[in-house]
Amino acid sequence: MQNNRIWGLEDDNGQWVENEDHLGEIVVTYLQDLFTSPWKGDSSHILAGVEQSITSEMNQMSKETFKQDEITQAFKDIDPTKAFKYDGFLTLFYYKISHVASYEVRRYRPSILNREDSIERIN
């Protein structure tokens, strides 16, 4: 297997940079610029041909906070043979260890899903 390495990049000023810290900054800046448009005009004509598929009720429901019983039910509804994307463990693994899950983990699930807290606290 061949490993590729970036030895350097040219920054916005045309300077060749090889320092790894600065390479990261160049990449972040490039991606931010790539996905940011300087155009601030009216875009309604672009969306005019797009059919609305999200109702006001659906939008409101998506803004509601997650509740512990809903999270538990959703977890129970997952096929036990499916693996989670991030860690590759089967859902069955989590069923088997759920009795060991501390109160803290169960308590933080809604706040993490509702973006009120970070998973770093329990990780």
GROMACS elastic network, one bead per residue, 0.5 to 0.9 nm:
[ bonds ]
;  ai    aj funct       b0    kb
    6     9     6  0.76418   500
    6    18     6  0.86986   500
    6    23     6  0.89549   500
    7    17     6  0.85571   500
    7    18     6  0.60148   500
    7    19     6  0.87795   500
    7    20     6  0.87057   500
    8    16     6  0.65752   500
    8    17     6  0.53089   500
    8    19     6  0.75801   500
    8    20     6  0.82623   500
    8    23     6  0.69568   500
    9    15     6  0.82074   500
    9    16     6  0.56971   500
    9    17     6  0.53830   500
    9    18     6  0.67660   500
    9    23     6  0.66195   500
    9    26     6  0.76419   500
    9    27     6  0.87862   500
   10    13     6  0.77130   500
   10    14     6  0.54885   500
   10    15     6  0.53440   500
   10    17     6  0.59926   500
   10    18     6  0.89327   500
   10    23     6  0.89146   500
   10    26     6  0.81766   500
   11    14     6  0.53503   500
   11    15     6  0.54661   500
   11    16     6  0.65236   500
   11    17     6  0.68588   500
   11    23     6  0.85440   500
   11    26     6  0.62047   500
   12    15     6  0.74357   500
   12    26     6  0.81403   500
   12    30     6  0.89663   500
   13    16     6  0.89319   500
   17    20     6  0.83690   500
   17    22     6  0.69631   500
   17    23     6  0.66946   500
   17    26     6  0.88990   500
   18    21     6  0.87433   500
   18    22     6  0.74878   500
   18    23     6  0.66852   500
   19    22     6  0.53915   500
   19    23     6  0.61410   500
   19    24     6  0.88769   500
   20    24     6  0.63891   500
   20    25     6  0.88236   500
   21    24     6  0.53857   500
   21    25     6  0.66515   500
   21    26     6  0.89586   500
   22    26     6  0.62228   500
   22    27     6  0.86825   500
   23    26     6  0.50740   500
   23    27     6  0.62787   500
   23    28     6  0.86785   500
   24    27     6  0.51526   500
   24    28     6  0.61715   500
   24    29     6  0.85656   500
   25    28     6  0.51321   500
   25    29     6  0.60531   500
   25    30     6  0.84415   500
   26    29     6  0.51940   500
   26    30     6  0.60165   500
   26    31     6  0.86363   500
   27    30     6  0.50419   500
   27    31     6  0.61728   500
   27    32     6  0.85434   500
   28    31     6  0.52587   500
   28    32     6  0.60919   500
   28    33     6  0.85565   500
   29    32     6  0.51084   500
   29    33     6  0.60905   500
   29    34     6  0.84192   500
   30    33     6  0.52100   500
   30    34     6  0.59930   500
   30    35     6  0.87655   500
   31    35     6  0.62557   500
   31    36     6  0.84866   500
   32    35     6  0.54505   500
   32    36     6  0.60494   500
   33    36     6  0.51007   500
   33    37     6  0.74497   500
   33    38     6  0.89596   500
   34    37     6  0.77745   500
   36    39     6  0.88819   500
   37    40     6  0.78251   500
   40    43     6  0.84708   500
   42    45     6  0.75238   500
   42    46     6  0.87971   500
   43    46     6  0.53818   500
   43    47     6  0.68372   500
   43    48     6  0.88881   500
   44    47     6  0.52279   500
   44    48     6  0.60313   500
   45    48     6  0.50332   500
   45    49     6  0.77461   500
   46    49     6  0.68990   500
   46    50     6  0.80101   500
   47    50     6  0.52197   500
   47    51     6  0.83117   500
   48    51     6  0.78609   500
   50    53     6  0.89445   500
   52    55     6  0.75729   500
   54    57     6  0.80917   500
   54    58     6  0.59829   500
   54    59     6  0.64578   500
   55    58     6  0.51172   500
   55    59     6  0.62217   500
   55    60     6  0.86241   500
   56    59     6  0.50542   500
   56    60     6  0.61352   500
   56    61     6  0.85839   500
   57    60     6  0.51041   500
   57    61     6  0.61305   500
   57    62     6  0.86421   500
   58    61     6  0.50690   500
   58    62     6  0.62340   500
   58    63     6  0.88254   500
   59    62     6  0.51548   500
   59    63     6  0.65596   500
   60    63     6  0.52055   500
   60    64     6  0.66582   500
   61    64     6  0.53179   500
   61    65     6  0.87022   500
   62    65     6  0.81679   500
   64   114     6  0.85843   500
   65   110     6  0.77675   500
   65   111     6  0.86986   500
   65   113     6  0.81794   500
   65   114     6  0.57741   500
   66    69     6  0.86573   500
   66    70     6  0.68154   500
   66    71     6  0.69706   500
   66   109     6  0.88423   500
   66   110     6  0.55709   500
   66   111     6  0.80541   500
   66   113     6  0.67636   500
   66   114     6  0.62427   500
   67    70     6  0.53514   500
   67    71     6  0.63546   500
   67    72     6  0.87776   500
   67   110     6  0.61045   500
   68    71     6  0.51350   500
   68    72     6  0.61833   500
   68    73     6  0.86373   500
   68   106     6  0.79942   500
   68   107     6  0.80679   500
   68   109     6  0.75220   500
   68   110     6  0.61186   500
   69    72     6  0.50594   500
   69    73     6  0.61172   500
   69    74     6  0.85503   500
   70    73     6  0.51008   500
   70    74     6  0.60599   500
   70    75     6  0.84991   500
   71    74     6  0.51141   500
   71    75     6  0.61135   500
   71    76     6  0.86436   500
   71   109     6  0.79220   500
   71   110     6  0.75262   500
   72    75     6  0.50898   500
   72    76     6  0.62620   500
   72    77     6  0.87194   500
   73    76     6  0.50237   500
   73    77     6  0.62072   500
   73    78     6  0.89592   500
   74    77     6  0.50472   500
   74    78     6  0.66621   500
   75    78     6  0.55329   500
   75    79     6  0.89352   500
   75    91     6  0.84370   500
   76    79     6  0.80023   500
   76    80     6  0.85069   500
   76    95     6  0.85215   500
   77    80     6  0.86169   500
   78    81     6  0.84862   500
   78    82     6  0.73619   500
   78    91     6  0.71565   500
   79    82     6  0.55537   500
   79    83     6  0.89055   500
   79    90     6  0.89777   500
   79    91     6  0.70211   500
   79    92     6  0.82587   500
   80    83     6  0.80998   500
   80    90     6  0.64746   500
   80    93     6  0.81667   500
   80    94     6  0.88538   500
   80    95     6  0.79840   500
   81    90     6  0.56508   500
   81    91     6  0.61907   500
   81    92     6  0.63790   500
   82    88     6  0.88999   500
   82    89     6  0.82512   500
   82    90     6  0.54065   500
   82    91     6  0.58831   500
   82    92     6  0.80983   500
   83    86     6  0.87374   500
   83    87     6  0.79225   500
   83    88     6  0.51549   500
   83    89     6  0.51901   500
   83    91     6  0.59605   500
   83    92     6  0.87067   500
   84    87     6  0.59771   500
   84    88     6  0.51207   500
   84    89     6  0.59244   500
   84    90     6  0.64981   500
   84    91     6  0.71004   500
   85    88     6  0.56425   500
   85    89     6  0.83055   500
   86    89     6  0.84391   500
   87    90     6  0.88766   500
   89    92     6  0.80926   500
   89    93     6  0.64415   500
   89    94     6  0.79403   500
   90    93     6  0.54303   500
   90    94     6  0.72950   500
   91    94     6  0.52888   500
   91    95     6  0.64685   500
   91    96     6  0.88387   500
   92    96     6  0.62197   500
   92    97     6  0.87734   500
   93    96     6  0.51906   500
   93    97     6  0.64228   500
   93    98     6  0.85368   500
   94    97     6  0.52009   500
   94    98     6  0.57170   500
   95    98     6  0.52435   500
   95    99     6  0.81775   500
   96    99     6  0.73864   500
   96   100     6  0.87901   500
   97   100     6  0.54341   500
   97   101     6  0.67901   500
   98   101     6  0.51151   500
   98   102     6  0.86078   500
   99   102     6  0.80720   500
  101   104     6  0.80821   500
  101   105     6  0.63775   500
  101   106     6  0.71279   500
  102   105     6  0.54344   500
  102   106     6  0.66298   500
  102   107     6  0.85956   500
  103   106     6  0.51952   500
  103   107     6  0.58794   500
  103   108     6  0.85667   500
  104   108     6  0.61279   500
  104   109     6  0.87727   500
  104   122     6  0.77034   500
  105   108     6  0.53072   500
  105   109     6  0.64074   500
  105   122     6  0.67384   500
  106   109     6  0.55472   500
  106   110     6  0.80925   500
  107   110     6  0.69878   500
  107   111     6  0.77957   500
  108   111     6  0.52501   500
  108   112     6  0.60547   500
  108   113     6  0.85878   500
  108   117     6  0.75992   500
  108   118     6  0.87467   500
  108   119     6  0.80645   500
  108   121     6  0.89160   500
  108   122     6  0.80456   500
  109   112     6  0.52672   500
  109   113     6  0.61899   500
  109   114     6  0.85042   500
  109   119     6  0.85256   500
  110   113     6  0.51165   500
  110   114     6  0.58962   500
  110   115     6  0.84227   500
  110   116     6  0.84354   500
  110   117     6  0.88947   500
  111   114     6  0.50115   500
  111   115     6  0.60604   500
  111   117     6  0.53749   500
  111   118     6  0.80401   500
  112   116     6  0.58575   500
  112   118     6  0.56603   500
  112   119     6  0.62678   500
  113   116     6  0.76166   500
  113   117     6  0.81647   500
  113   118     6  0.89916   500
  114   117     6  0.77443   500
  115   118     6  0.71542   500
  117   120     6  0.85768   500
  117   121     6  0.79575   500
  118   121     6  0.60656   500
  118   122     6  0.82036   500
  119   122     6  0.56750   500
  119   123     6  0.60118   500
